[in-house]
Amino acid sequence: NGRISDVLPSARLLKPGIYAMNFNTADYFKKTQQKGFYPKVTVHFEVMDDSHYHVPLVINPYGYSTYRGS
């Protein structure tokens, strides 16, 4: 399902600030034998406290969306 649960070490928390996650979607489309319109997607988000931040990227060959998950 494309989830990555260990982007950071389990004890590491991000300090409040603005961050960016870069997704190399071209590799994903190549591995799944699809042609995609978006070869890379960058998602900018703001960490405001020490709660859990789940930043999903939902993508198909011709569109994507993101949101703050739970």
Backbone hydrogen bonds in HBPLUS format (Angstrom, degrees):
<---DONOR---> <-ACCEPTOR-->    atom                        ^
c    i                          cat <-CA-CA->   ^        H-A-AA   ^      H-
h    n   atom  resd res      DA  || num        DHA   H-A  angle D-A-AA Bond
n    s   type  num  typ     dist DA aas  dist angle  dist       angle   num
A0012-ARG N   A0009-PRO O   2.97 MM   3  5.39 159.7  2.01 119.1 125.8     1
A0017-GLY N   A0047-VAL O   3.00 MM  30  5.33 145.1  2.12 133.2 142.1     2
A0047-VAL N   A0017-GLY O   2.83 MM  30  5.33 158.5  1.88 168.2 166.5     3
A0019-TYR N   A0045-PHE O   2.82 MM  26  5.47 169.6  1.83 169.4 172.7     4
A0045-PHE N   A0019-TYR O   2.94 MM  26  5.47 158.1  1.99 144.3 149.9     5
A0021-MET N   A0043-VAL O   2.86 MM  22  5.22 157.5  1.91 144.5 151.0     6
A0043-VAL N   A0021-MET O   2.87 MM  22  5.22 162.1  1.90 152.7 157.3     7
A0023-PHE N   A0041-VAL O   2.77 MM  18  5.13 167.6  1.78 160.6 164.7     8
A0041-VAL N   A0023-PHE O   2.97 MM  18  5.13 155.9  2.03 145.3 152.3     9
A0029-PHE N   A0025-THR O   2.92 MM   4  6.22 168.2  1.94 160.2 161.9    10
A0026-ALA N   A0039-PRO O   2.86 MM  13  4.29 142.3  2.00 137.1 124.8    11
A0030-LYS N   A0026-ALA O   2.93 MM   4  6.08 156.5  1.98 147.7 154.6    12
A0031-LYS N   A0027-ASP O   2.93 MM   4  6.14 163.1  1.96 151.7 155.8    13
A0032-THR N   A0028-TYR O   3.01 MM   4  6.23 143.1  2.15 147.3 157.6    14
A0034-GLN N   A0029-PHE O   2.78 MM   5  4.87 174.7  1.79 149.4 150.5    15
A0033-GLN N   A0030-LYS O   3.10 MM   3  4.96 160.8  2.14 104.6 108.1    16
A0037-PHE N   A0061-PRO O   2.77 MM  24  5.89 167.3  1.79 164.7 164.3    17
A0069-GLY N   A0054-HIS O   2.79 MM  15  4.85 156.2  1.84 153.6 153.3    18
A0058-VAL N   A0065-SER O   2.88 MM   7  5.30 171.2  1.89 161.4 163.6    19
A0065-SER N   A0058-VAL O   2.85 MM   7  5.30 148.4  1.95 148.1 158.0    20
A0060-ASN N   A0063-GLY O   2.89 MM   3  5.46 161.4  1.92 169.8 166.1    21
A0063-GLY N   A0060-ASN O   3.42 MM   3  5.46 171.4  2.43 112.5 114.1    22
